[in-house]
């Protein structure tokens, strides 16, 4: 070792971990039962959780800013797998039920904690339209999650 050079400390190799790589995925899903309405998804998959933001657009809402919507955290329930636990971190009356439903379904199906931010607006929705929206979001997110796990 040369006395003029300061020693370089190397951390043990077990403490070095690669930085997380984020690959946010954005999707747009047209809804078949609600003409001219499109759901927009922004999905980020982490090793320990999933983060999803949802919003909707239709011709009548062009030019208007969307409200923040609701933000819900859901996690698998170790004691009763069929009933995930959830809490609303931010609530907006028009979107809290839809957001909670999506978060709980995804937490149960992925087995990972899930954060869902949602400002989806259905104008006078029927039950069928809302169910179709939930189904479309869940199917698309699960495709992305399954694709990321195979990498």
DSSP file (Angstrom, degrees, kcal/mol; ACC not computed):
  #  RESIDUE AA STRUCTURE BP1 BP2  ACC     N-H-->O    O-->H-N    N-H-->O    O-->H-N    TCO  KAPPA ALPHA  PHI   PSI    X-CA   Y-CA   Z-CA
    1    1 A X              0   0    0      0, 0.0     2,-0.4     0, 0.0     6,-0.1   0.000 360.0 360.0 360.0 134.5    0.0    0.0    0.0
    2    2 A X    >   -     0   0    0      1,-0.1     3,-1.0     4,-0.1     0, 0.0  -0.662 360.0-143.6 -82.1 131.3    1.3    3.4   -0.9
    3    3 A X  T 3  S+     0   0    0     -2,-0.4    -1,-0.1     1,-0.2     4,-0.1   0.727  97.1  60.8 -69.1 -22.6    1.5    5.8    2.0
    4    4 A X  T 3  S+     0   0    0      2,-0.1     2,-0.5    -3,-0.0    -1,-0.2   0.665  94.6  72.4 -80.7 -15.4    0.5    8.8   -0.1
    5    5 A X  S <  S-     0   0    0     -3,-1.0     2,-0.1     3,-0.0     3,-0.1  -0.849  85.0-124.6-101.5 133.0   -2.8    7.3   -1.1
    6    6 A X        -     0   0    0     -2,-0.5     2,-0.1     1,-0.1    -4,-0.1  -0.444  35.7-100.6 -70.6 148.1   -5.6    7.1    1.5
    7    7 A X        -     0   0    0     -2,-0.1     2,-0.5    -4,-0.1    -1,-0.1  -0.423  32.2-136.0 -67.8 143.7   -7.0    3.7    2.1
    8    8 A X        -     0   0    0     -2,-0.1     2,-0.5    -3,-0.1    -1,-0.1  -0.890  12.8-140.1-103.0 127.7  -10.3    3.0    0.4
    9    9 A X        -     0   0    0     -2,-0.5     2,-0.5     0, 0.0    -2,-0.0  -0.743  12.6-160.5 -88.8 128.1  -12.9    1.3    2.5
   10   10 A X        -     0   0    0     -2,-0.5     3,-0.1     0, 0.0     2,-0.0  -0.934  17.0-130.8-106.2 124.0  -14.9   -1.3    0.7
   11   11 A X        -     0   0    0     -2,-0.5     5,-0.1     1,-0.1     0, 0.0  -0.382  41.1 -85.5 -67.9 153.6  -18.2   -2.3    2.3
   12   12 A X    >   -     0   0    0      1,-0.1     3,-1.6     3,-0.1     4,-0.5  -0.289  37.7-119.9 -57.8 145.7  -18.8   -6.0    2.7
   13   13 A X  G >  S+     0   0    0      1,-0.3     3,-0.8     2,-0.2    -1,-0.1   0.771 109.7  64.2 -62.6 -25.9  -20.3   -7.5   -0.5
   14   14 A X  G 3  S+     0   0    0      1,-0.2    -1,-0.3     3,-0.0    -2,-0.1   0.753  99.1  53.7 -71.3 -21.4  -23.4   -8.6    1.4
   15   15 A X  G <  S+     0   0    0     -3,-1.6     2,-0.6     2,-0.0    -1,-0.2   0.563  88.3  92.8 -89.3  -7.3  -24.4   -5.0    2.1
   16   16 A X    <   +     0   0    0     -3,-0.8     2,-0.4    -4,-0.5     0, 0.0  -0.755  52.5 171.2 -88.2 123.1  -24.3   -3.9   -1.5
   17   17 A X        -     0   0    0     -2,-0.6     3,-0.1     3,-0.0    -3,-0.0  -0.986  36.5-107.7-130.2 144.3  -27.6   -4.2   -3.2
   18   18 A X        -     0   0    0     -2,-0.4     3,-0.1     1,-0.1     2,-0.0  -0.360  42.7-101.8 -66.9 147.7  -28.5   -3.0   -6.7
   19   19 A X        -     0   0    0      1,-0.1    -1,-0.1    -2,-0.0     2,-0.1  -0.356  46.9 -93.7 -65.5 150.7  -30.8    0.1   -6.8
   20   20 A X        -     0   0    0     -3,-0.1     2,-0.6     1,-0.1    -1,-0.1  -0.385  35.5-138.8 -65.4 142.7  -34.4   -0.7   -7.5
   21   21 A X        -     0   0    0     -3,-0.1     2,-0.5    -2,-0.1    -1,-0.1  -0.911  14.5-156.1-104.7 125.4  -35.3   -0.4  -11.2
   22   22 A X        +     0   0    0     -2,-0.6     2,-0.3    22,-0.1    24,-0.1  -0.871  16.6 176.5-104.9 128.2  -38.6    1.2  -11.9
   23   23 A X        -     0   0    0     -2,-0.5    22,-0.2    22,-0.3    20,-0.1  -0.662  15.2-164.2-126.7  74.5  -40.4    0.5  -15.1
   24   24 A X        -     0   0    0     -2,-0.3     2,-0.5    20,-0.1    20,-0.2  -0.344   7.4-153.3 -60.9 140.3  -43.7    2.3  -14.8
   25   25 A X  E     -A   43   0A   0     18,-3.0    18,-3.3     2,-0.0     2,-0.4  -0.964   5.5-160.0-119.4 130.8  -46.1    1.1  -17.4
   26   26 A X  E     +A   42   0A   0     -2,-0.5     2,-0.3    16,-0.2    16,-0.2  -0.927  13.9 176.0-113.4 136.4  -48.9    3.3  -18.8
   27   27 A X  E     -A   41   0A   0     14,-2.4    14,-2.8    -2,-0.4     2,-0.4  -0.944  20.7-151.5-134.4 154.2  -52.0    1.8  -20.4
   28   28 A X  E     -A   40   0A   0     -2,-0.3     2,-0.5    12,-0.2    12,-0.2  -0.998  14.4-170.0-126.9 127.1  -55.2    3.1  -21.9
   29   29 A X  E     -A   39   0A   0     10,-3.3    10,-3.1    -2,-0.4     2,-0.3  -0.957  13.4-145.4-121.5 114.4  -58.3    0.9  -21.8
   30   30 A X  E     -A   38   0A   0     -2,-0.5     2,-0.5     8,-0.2     8,-0.2  -0.590  21.4-129.6 -74.1 139.3  -61.4    1.8  -23.7
   31   31 A X        -     0   0    0      6,-2.4     6,-0.4     3,-0.4     3,-0.3  -0.801  10.3-155.8 -94.1 126.3  -64.6    0.6  -21.9
   32   32 A X  S    S+     0   0    0     -2,-0.5     3,-0.1     1,-0.2    -1,-0.1   0.841  92.2  45.1 -71.1 -33.7  -67.0   -1.3  -24.1
   33   33 A X  S    S+     0   0    0      1,-0.2     2,-0.5    96,-0.1    -1,-0.2   0.609 111.2  55.3 -87.6 -10.9  -70.1   -0.6  -22.1
   34   34 A X  S >  S-     0   0    0     -3,-0.3     3,-1.7     3,-0.2    -3,-0.4  -0.846  89.4-138.5-122.5  93.3  -69.4    3.1  -21.6
   35   35 A X  T 3  S+     0   0    0     -2,-0.5     3,-0.1     1,-0.3    -3,-0.1  -0.160  80.6   6.6 -56.5 140.6  -68.9    4.6  -25.1
   36   36 A X  T 3  S+     0   0    0      1,-0.2     2,-0.5    -5,-0.1    23,-0.4   0.560  98.2 123.3  67.1  11.4  -66.1    7.2  -25.5
   37   37 A X    <   -     0   0    0     -3,-1.7    -6,-2.4    -6,-0.4     2,-0.4  -0.895  39.3-171.8-106.1 132.8  -64.7    6.6  -22.0
   38   38 A X  E     -AB  30  57A   0     19,-2.7    19,-2.2    -2,-0.5     2,-0.4  -0.978  15.0-144.6-124.6 133.1  -61.2    5.5  -21.6
   39   39 A X  E     -AB  29  56A   0    -10,-3.1   -10,-3.3    -2,-0.4     2,-0.5  -0.822  14.4-155.4 -93.1 134.9  -59.4    4.3  -18.4
   40   40 A X  E     -AB  28  55A   0     15,-3.3    15,-1.8    -2,-0.4     2,-0.4  -0.953  10.6-167.9-113.5 127.6  -55.8    5.4  -18.0
   41   41 A X  E     -AB  27  54A   0    -14,-2.8   -14,-2.4    -2,-0.5     2,-0.5  -0.913  15.3-169.4-118.2 141.2  -53.5    3.3  -15.8
   42   42 A X  E     -AB  26  53A   0     11,-2.1    11,-2.1    -2,-0.4     2,-0.5  -0.969  19.5-172.6-126.1 112.2  -50.0    4.0  -14.5
   43   43 A X  E     -AB  25  52A   0    -18,-3.3   -18,-3.0    -2,-0.5     2,-0.5  -0.917  12.7-179.2-116.4 127.5  -48.6    0.8  -12.9
   44   44 A X  E     - B   0  51A   0      7,-2.9     7,-2.9    -2,-0.5     2,-0.6  -0.990  12.0-158.7-124.8 123.3  -45.3    0.6  -11.0
   45   45 A X  E     - B   0  50A   0     -2,-0.5   -22,-0.3   -22,-0.2     5,-0.2  -0.896  10.1-175.7-107.2 120.4  -44.3   -2.8   -9.7
   46   46 A X        -     0   0    0      3,-2.8   -24,-0.0    -2,-0.6    -2,-0.0  -0.592  41.0-106.1-101.9 169.8  -41.9   -3.0   -6.8
   47   47 A X  S    S+     0   0    0     -2,-0.2     3,-0.1     1,-0.2    -1,-0.1   0.805 119.7  27.3 -66.7 -27.3  -40.4   -6.2   -5.3
   48   48 A X  S    S+     0   0    0      1,-0.1    65,-0.7    64,-0.1     2,-0.3   0.519 128.6  10.3-113.9  -7.1  -42.6   -5.8   -2.3
   49   49 A X  E     - c   0 113A   0     63,-0.2    -3,-2.8     2,-0.0     2,-0.4  -0.954  61.1-121.7-159.7 174.9  -45.7   -3.9   -3.5
   50   50 A X  E     -Bc  45 114A   0     63,-1.7    65,-3.0    -2,-0.3     2,-0.5  -0.992  15.8-159.9-130.3 137.8  -47.6   -2.5   -6.4
   51   51 A X  E     +Bc  44 115A   0     -7,-2.9    -7,-2.9    -2,-0.4     2,-0.4  -0.978  14.9 177.9-120.8 125.9  -48.5    1.2   -7.1
   52   52 A X  E     -Bc  43 116A   0     63,-2.6    65,-3.1    -2,-0.5     2,-0.4  -0.990  13.8-168.1-133.6 133.9  -51.4    2.0   -9.5
   53   53 A X  E     -Bc  42 117A   0    -11,-2.1   -11,-2.1    -2,-0.4     2,-0.4  -0.984  13.2-172.1-119.1 134.0  -52.9    5.3  -10.5
   54   54 A X  E     +Bc  41 118A   0     63,-2.9    65,-2.4    -2,-0.4     2,-0.3  -0.953  12.1 158.5-125.4 142.4  -56.2    5.3  -12.4
   55   55 A X  E     -Bc  40 119A   0    -15,-1.8   -15,-3.3    -2,-0.4     2,-0.3  -0.954  23.4-138.5-149.7 169.6  -58.1    8.1  -14.1
   56   56 A X  E     -B   39   0A   0     63,-0.5     2,-0.4    -2,-0.3   -17,-0.2  -0.939   9.5-165.2-132.1 154.2  -60.7    8.3  -16.8
   57   57 A X  E     +B   38   0A   0    -19,-2.2   -19,-2.7    -2,-0.3     2,-0.3  -0.988  11.1 166.5-135.4 148.1  -61.4   10.5  -19.8
   58   58 A X    >   -     0   0    0     -2,-0.4     3,-1.6   -21,-0.2     4,-0.4  -0.959  50.0 -99.1-150.2 164.4  -64.4   11.0  -22.0
   59   59 A X  G >  S+     0   0    0    -23,-0.4     3,-1.0    -2,-0.3   -22,-0.1   0.821 119.2  56.9 -58.1 -32.1  -65.3   13.7  -24.6
   60   60 A X  G 3  S+     0   0    0      1,-0.2    -1,-0.3     3,-0.0    -3,-0.0   0.712 105.7  51.1 -73.8 -18.3  -67.6   15.6  -22.1
   61   61 A X  G X  S+     0   0    0     -3,-1.6     3,-1.9     2,-0.1    -1,-0.2   0.380  77.1 127.9 -99.5   5.0  -64.7   16.0  -19.6
   62   62 A X  T <  S+     0   0    0     -3,-1.0     3,-0.1    -4,-0.4    -3,-0.0  -0.378  75.8  20.3 -64.6 136.3  -62.1   17.5  -22.0
   63   63 A X  T 3  S+     0   0    0      1,-0.3     2,-0.3    -2,-0.1    -1,-0.3   0.223 101.9 107.0  90.9 -14.9  -60.7   20.7  -20.8
   64   64 A X  S <  S-     0   0    0     -3,-1.9    -1,-0.3     1,-0.0     2,-0.3  -0.760  70.7-122.6 -97.3 143.5  -61.6   20.0  -17.2
   65   65 A X        -     0   0    0     -2,-0.3     2,-0.3    -3,-0.1    -3,-0.0  -0.640  27.3-122.3 -81.2 140.8  -59.1   19.0  -14.6
   66   66 A X        -     0   0    0     -2,-0.3    54,-0.1     1,-0.1    -1,-0.0  -0.591  25.7-113.4 -82.0 142.8  -59.7   15.8  -12.8
   67   67 A X        -     0   0    0     -2,-0.3    -1,-0.1    52,-0.2    25,-0.0  -0.293  30.7-107.2 -67.5 160.8  -60.0   15.7   -9.0
   68   68 A X        -     0   0    0      1,-0.2     2,-0.1     3,-0.0    -1,-0.1   0.871  53.2-164.0 -59.4 -38.0  -57.3   14.0   -7.0
   69   69 A X        -     0   0    0     50,-0.1    50,-0.3    22,-0.1     2,-0.3  -0.467  31.0 -40.1  84.5-160.8  -59.6   11.1   -6.2
   70   70 A X  E     -D  118   0A   0     48,-2.2    48,-2.9    -2,-0.1     2,-0.4  -0.694  41.2-153.8-105.8 156.9  -59.0    8.5   -3.5
   71   71 A X  E     -DE 117  90A   0     19,-2.7    18,-2.7    -2,-0.3    19,-1.8  -0.977  19.5-178.4-133.1 118.3  -55.8    6.8   -2.4
   72   72 A X  E     -DE 116  88A   0     44,-2.8    44,-2.8    -2,-0.4     2,-0.5  -0.929  18.0-154.1-125.2 140.4  -56.2    3.4   -0.8
   73   73 A X  E     +DE 115  87A   0     14,-2.7    14,-2.5    -2,-0.4     2,-0.4  -0.953  19.9 177.1-109.8 129.3  -53.6    0.9    0.7
   74   74 A X  E     -DE 114  86A   0     40,-2.6    40,-3.2    -2,-0.5     2,-0.3  -0.981   4.1-178.0-131.8 146.0  -54.6   -2.8    0.7
   75   75 A X  E     - E   0  85A   0     10,-2.7    10,-2.4    -2,-0.4    38,-0.1  -0.983  36.1 -91.1-141.3 153.4  -52.6   -5.8    1.9
   76   76 A X        -     0   0    0     -2,-0.3     2,-0.7    31,-0.2     5,-0.1  -0.303  38.0-126.8 -61.4 145.6  -53.2   -9.5    2.0
   77   77 A X        -     0   0    0      3,-0.3     6,-0.2     4,-0.2    -1,-0.1  -0.861  14.6-162.1 -96.5 115.2  -54.7  -10.8    5.2
   78   78 A X  S    S+     0   0    0     -2,-0.7     3,-0.3     1,-0.2    -1,-0.1   0.781  90.5  46.8 -68.9 -25.7  -52.6  -13.6    6.6
   79   79 A X  S    S+     0   0    0      1,-0.3     2,-0.3     4,-0.1    -1,-0.2   0.811 128.6  19.2 -87.1 -31.5  -55.4  -14.8    8.9
   80   80 A X    >   -     0   0    0      3,-0.2     3,-2.2     1,-0.1    -3,-0.3  -0.766  67.4-170.3-141.8  92.0  -58.2  -14.8    6.3
   81   81 A X  T 3  S+     0   0    0     -2,-0.3    -4,-0.2     1,-0.3     3,-0.2   0.742  82.9  60.5 -58.3 -28.2  -56.9  -14.8    2.7
   82   82 A X  T 3  S+     0   0    0      1,-0.2     2,-0.4    -6,-0.1    -1,-0.3   0.567 102.5  55.5 -79.6  -6.7  -60.2  -14.1    1.1
   83   83 A X  S <  S-     0   0    0     -3,-2.2    -1,-0.2    -6,-0.2    -3,-0.2  -0.735  76.4-161.5-129.2  84.5  -60.6  -10.8    3.0
   84   84 A X        -     0   0    0     -2,-0.4     2,-0.3    -3,-0.2    -8,-0.2  -0.210  21.0-117.6 -62.0 154.9  -57.7   -8.4    2.4
   85   85 A X  E     +E   75   0A   0    -10,-2.4   -10,-2.7    19,-0.1     2,-0.3  -0.704  37.8 175.8 -92.0 145.4  -57.2   -5.5    4.8
   86   86 A X  E     -E   74   0A   0     -2,-0.3     2,-0.3   -12,-0.2   -12,-0.2  -0.991  17.3-170.0-148.2 156.5  -57.4   -1.9    3.5
   87   87 A X  E     -E   73   0A   0    -14,-2.5   -14,-2.7    -2,-0.3     2,-0.6  -0.991  26.6-123.6-145.0 141.5  -57.3    1.6    4.6
   88   88 A X  E     -E   72   0A   0     -2,-0.3   -16,-0.3   -16,-0.2     3,-0.2  -0.749  20.6-176.3 -85.5 121.4  -58.1    4.8    2.8
   89   89 A X  E    S+     0   0A   0    -18,-2.7     2,-0.3    -2,-0.6   -17,-0.2   0.771  81.1  10.0 -85.9 -29.2  -55.2    7.2    2.9
   90   90 A X  E    S-E   71   0A   0    -19,-1.8   -19,-2.7    -3,-0.1     2,-0.4  -0.958  78.3-153.3-148.9 132.0  -57.1    9.9    1.1
   91   91 A X        +     0   0    0     -2,-0.3     2,-0.4   -21,-0.2   -21,-0.1  -0.896  16.5 178.0-116.6 137.3  -60.9    9.8    0.4
   92   92 A X    >>  -     0   0    0     -2,-0.4     3,-1.9     1,-0.1     4,-1.4  -0.993  31.7-133.2-129.1 124.3  -63.0   11.4   -2.2
   93   93 A X  T 34 S+     0   0    0     -2,-0.4     4,-0.4     1,-0.3     3,-0.3   0.819  99.9  51.8 -50.4 -43.3  -66.7   10.5   -2.0
   94   94 A X  T 34 S+     0   0    0      1,-0.2    -1,-0.3     2,-0.1     4,-0.2   0.655 121.3  28.5 -72.5 -15.3  -67.2    9.7   -5.7
   95   95 A X  T <> S+     0   0    0     -3,-1.9     4,-2.4     2,-0.1     5,-0.2   0.459  88.2  95.2-125.9  -1.3  -64.3    7.3   -6.0
   96   96 A X  H  X S+     0   0    0     -4,-1.4     4,-2.5    -3,-0.3     5,-0.2   0.892  88.4  46.8 -65.9 -40.7  -63.6    5.6   -2.6
   97   97 A X  H  > S+     0   0    0     -4,-0.4     4,-2.4     2,-0.2    -1,-0.2   0.934 114.9  45.9 -67.4 -44.8  -65.7    2.5   -3.2
   98   98 A X  H  > S+     0   0    0      2,-0.2     4,-2.2     1,-0.2    -2,-0.2   0.919 115.2  48.0 -61.9 -44.7  -64.3    1.8   -6.7
   99   99 A X  H  X S+     0   0    0     -4,-2.4     4,-2.6     2,-0.2    -2,-0.2   0.921 112.3  47.9 -63.5 -46.2  -60.7    2.5   -5.4
  100  100 A X  H  X S+     0   0    0     -4,-2.5     4,-2.5    -5,-0.2     5,-0.2   0.904 110.8  51.8 -62.9 -41.9  -61.1    0.2   -2.4
  101  101 A X  H  X S+     0   0    0     -4,-2.4     4,-2.2    -5,-0.2    -1,-0.2   0.930 112.3  45.2 -60.9 -46.4  -62.6   -2.6   -4.5
  102  102 A X  H  X S+     0   0    0     -4,-2.2     4,-2.5     2,-0.2     5,-0.2   0.936 113.7  49.9 -62.5 -47.2  -59.7   -2.5   -7.0
  103  103 A X  H  X S+     0   0    0     -4,-2.6     4,-2.3     1,-0.2    -2,-0.2   0.912 112.6  46.2 -60.7 -44.8  -57.0   -2.3   -4.2
  104  104 A X  H  X S+     0   0    0     -4,-2.5     4,-2.2     2,-0.2    -1,-0.2   0.910 112.7  49.2 -66.8 -42.5  -58.5   -5.3   -2.3
  105  105 A X  H  X S+     0   0    0     -4,-2.2     4,-2.7    -5,-0.2     5,-0.2   0.937 114.1  45.6 -62.2 -45.8  -58.9   -7.5   -5.4
  106  106 A X  H  X S+     0   0    0     -4,-2.5     4,-2.5     2,-0.2     6,-0.4   0.873 111.2  52.0 -68.6 -36.3  -55.3   -6.8   -6.5
  107  107 A X  H  X S+     0   0    0     -4,-2.3     4,-1.7    -5,-0.2     5,-0.3   0.916 114.3  44.1 -63.8 -41.6  -53.8   -7.3   -3.0
  108  108 A X  H  < S+     0   0    0     -4,-2.2    -2,-0.2    -5,-0.2    -1,-0.2   0.925 117.7  43.5 -68.4 -44.1  -55.6  -10.7   -2.8
  109  109 A X  H  < S+     0   0    0     -4,-2.7    -2,-0.2    -5,-0.2    -1,-0.2   0.835 122.4  36.5 -74.4 -33.0  -54.7  -11.8   -6.4
  110  110 A X  H  < S-     0   0    0     -4,-2.5    -1,-0.2     2,-0.2    -2,-0.2   0.714  94.9-135.8 -91.2 -21.7  -51.1  -10.6   -6.3
  111  111 A X  S  < S+     0   0    0     -4,-1.7     2,-0.3    -5,-0.3    -3,-0.1   0.655  71.5 103.3  74.4  15.0  -50.4  -11.5   -2.7
  112  112 A X  S    S-     0   0    0     -6,-0.4    -1,-0.3    -5,-0.3    -2,-0.2  -0.925  83.5 -91.8-127.1 152.1  -48.6   -8.2   -2.3
  113  113 A X  E     -c   49   0A   0    -65,-0.7   -63,-1.7    -2,-0.3     2,-0.4  -0.330  46.5-156.9 -57.1 145.1  -49.5   -4.9   -0.7
  114  114 A X  E     -cD  50  74A   0    -40,-3.2   -40,-2.6   -65,-0.2     2,-0.5  -0.993  15.3-159.7-135.2 131.9  -51.1   -2.5   -3.2
  115  115 A X  E     -cD  51  73A   0    -65,-3.0   -63,-2.6    -2,-0.4     2,-0.5  -0.941  15.8-173.2-106.9 129.9  -51.5    1.2   -3.3
  116  116 A X  E     -cD  52  72A   0    -44,-2.8   -44,-2.8    -2,-0.5     2,-0.5  -0.977  11.6-172.2-130.2 122.0  -54.2    2.5   -5.6
  117  117 A X  E     +cD  53  71A   0    -65,-3.1   -63,-2.9    -2,-0.5     2,-0.4  -0.942  19.1 179.9-105.9 131.4  -54.9    6.1   -6.5
  118  118 A X  E     +cD  54  70A   0    -48,-2.9   -48,-2.2    -2,-0.5   -63,-0.2  -0.975  32.1 162.6-144.4 124.8  -58.1    6.6   -8.4
  119  119 A X  E     +c   55   0A   0    -65,-2.4   -63,-0.5    -2,-0.4     2,-0.2  -0.096  33.2 149.9-123.7  33.1  -59.9    9.5   -9.9
  120  120 A X        -     0   0    0    -65,-0.2     2,-0.5   -66,-0.1   -22,-0.1  -0.475  28.5-161.4 -68.4 132.9  -62.1    7.5  -12.3
  121  121 A X        -     0   0    0     -2,-0.2     2,-0.6     2,-0.0   -26,-0.1  -0.975  10.7-172.3-122.0 121.9  -65.5    9.1  -12.9
  122  122 A X    >   -     0   0    0     -2,-0.5     2,-0.7     3,-0.0     3,-0.6  -0.964  23.2-136.2-108.1 121.9  -68.5    7.2  -14.2
  123  123 A X  T 3  S-     0   0    0     -2,-0.6    -2,-0.0     1,-0.3     0, 0.0  -0.699  81.2 -25.6 -79.8 115.2  -71.4    9.5  -15.1
  124  124 A X  T 3  S-     0   0    0     -2,-0.7    -1,-0.3     1,-0.1     2,-0.1   0.935  92.0-158.5  45.9  62.2  -74.6    7.8  -13.7
  125  125 A X    <   -     0   0    0     -3,-0.6     2,-0.2     1,-0.1    -1,-0.1  -0.336  11.5-138.6 -74.4 149.1  -73.1    4.3  -13.9
  126  126 A X     >  -     0   0    0      1,-0.1     4,-2.0    -2,-0.1     5,-0.2  -0.595  31.3-108.0 -90.6 165.8  -75.0    1.2  -14.1
  127  127 A X  H  > S+     0   0    0     -2,-0.2     4,-2.6     1,-0.2     5,-0.2   0.899 120.9  54.2 -60.3 -40.3  -73.8   -1.8  -12.1
  128  128 A X  H  > S+     0   0    0      1,-0.2     4,-2.3     2,-0.2    -1,-0.2   0.886 107.0  50.3 -62.9 -39.9  -72.7   -3.5  -15.3
  129  129 A X  H  > S+     0   0    0      2,-0.2     4,-1.9     1,-0.2    -1,-0.2   0.917 112.7  45.9 -65.5 -43.0  -70.6   -0.5  -16.3
  130  130 A X  H  X S+     0   0    0     -4,-2.0     4,-2.3     2,-0.2    -2,-0.2   0.908 113.2  49.0 -67.8 -41.0  -68.8   -0.4  -13.0
  131  131 A X  H  X S+     0   0    0     -4,-2.6     4,-2.8     1,-0.2    -1,-0.2   0.897 110.2  52.0 -63.7 -40.3  -68.2   -4.1  -12.9
  132  132 A X  H  X S+     0   0    0     -4,-2.3     4,-2.4    -5,-0.2    -1,-0.2   0.882 109.5  50.4 -63.6 -37.3  -66.8   -4.0  -16.4
  133  133 A X  H  X S+     0   0    0     -4,-1.9     4,-2.2     2,-0.2    -2,-0.2   0.918 111.9  46.5 -65.1 -44.9  -64.5   -1.2  -15.3
  134  134 A X  H  X S+     0   0    0     -4,-2.3     4,-2.7     2,-0.2     5,-0.2   0.937 113.8  49.0 -61.9 -46.9  -63.2   -3.2  -12.3
  135  135 A X  H  X S+     0   0    0     -4,-2.8     4,-2.6     1,-0.2     5,-0.2   0.913 110.7  50.0 -60.8 -44.3  -62.8   -6.3  -14.4
  136  136 A X  H  X S+     0   0    0     -4,-2.4     4,-2.1    -5,-0.2    -1,-0.2   0.916 113.2  45.7 -62.4 -43.8  -60.9   -4.4  -17.2
  137  137 A X  H  X S+     0   0    0     -4,-2.2     4,-2.7     2,-0.2     5,-0.3   0.949 114.3  47.3 -64.8 -48.9  -58.5   -2.8  -14.6
  138  138 A X  H  X S+     0   0    0     -4,-2.7     4,-2.5     1,-0.2     5,-0.2   0.924 112.8  49.0 -61.2 -45.6  -57.9   -6.0  -12.7
  139  139 A X  H  X S+     0   0    0     -4,-2.6     4,-1.8    -5,-0.2    -1,-0.2   0.920 114.0  45.3 -60.8 -44.6  -57.2   -8.1  -15.9
  140  140 A X  H  X S+     0   0    0     -4,-2.1     4,-1.9    -5,-0.2    -2,-0.2   0.909 113.9  48.3 -68.0 -42.2  -54.8   -5.5  -17.3
  141  141 A X  H  X S+     0   0    0     -4,-2.7     4,-2.8     1,-0.2     5,-0.2   0.920 110.7  51.2 -65.4 -42.2  -52.9   -5.1  -14.1
  142  142 A X  H  X S+     0   0    0     -4,-2.5     4,-2.7    -5,-0.3     5,-0.2   0.866 107.4  53.7 -64.3 -35.1  -52.6   -8.8  -13.6
  143  143 A X  H  X S+     0   0    0     -4,-1.8     4,-2.2    -5,-0.2    -1,-0.2   0.927 111.9  45.1 -61.2 -44.0  -51.2   -9.2  -17.1
  144  144 A X  H  X S+     0   0    0     -4,-1.9     4,-2.2     2,-0.2    -2,-0.2   0.929 113.9  48.3 -66.0 -45.7  -48.5   -6.6  -16.3
  145  145 A X  H  X S+     0   0    0     -4,-2.8     4,-2.1     1,-0.2    -2,-0.2   0.923 112.8  48.1 -62.3 -44.9  -47.7   -8.1  -12.9
  146  146 A X  H  X S+     0   0    0     -4,-2.7     4,-1.2     1,-0.2    -1,-0.2   0.890 111.5  51.1 -62.7 -39.3  -47.4  -11.6  -14.4
  147  147 A X  H  < S+     0   0    0     -4,-2.2     4,-0.4    -5,-0.2    -1,-0.2   0.869 110.3  48.6 -65.3 -37.6  -45.2  -10.3  -17.2
  148  148 A X  H >< S+     0   0    0     -4,-2.2     3,-0.8     1,-0.2    -2,-0.2   0.866 108.2  54.2 -69.9 -37.2  -42.9   -8.6  -14.7
  149  149 A X  H 3< S+     0   0    0     -4,-2.1    -1,-0.2     1,-0.2    -2,-0.2   0.796 103.6  56.6 -68.9 -27.0  -42.6  -11.7  -12.6
  150  150 A X  T 3<        0   0    0     -4,-1.2    -1,-0.2     1,-0.2    -2,-0.2   0.639 360.0 360.0 -79.4 -13.1  -41.5  -13.8  -15.6
  151  151 A X    <         0   0    0     -3,-0.8    -1,-0.2    -4,-0.4    -2,-0.1   0.492 360.0 360.0 -70.4 360.0  -38.6  -11.4  -16.3
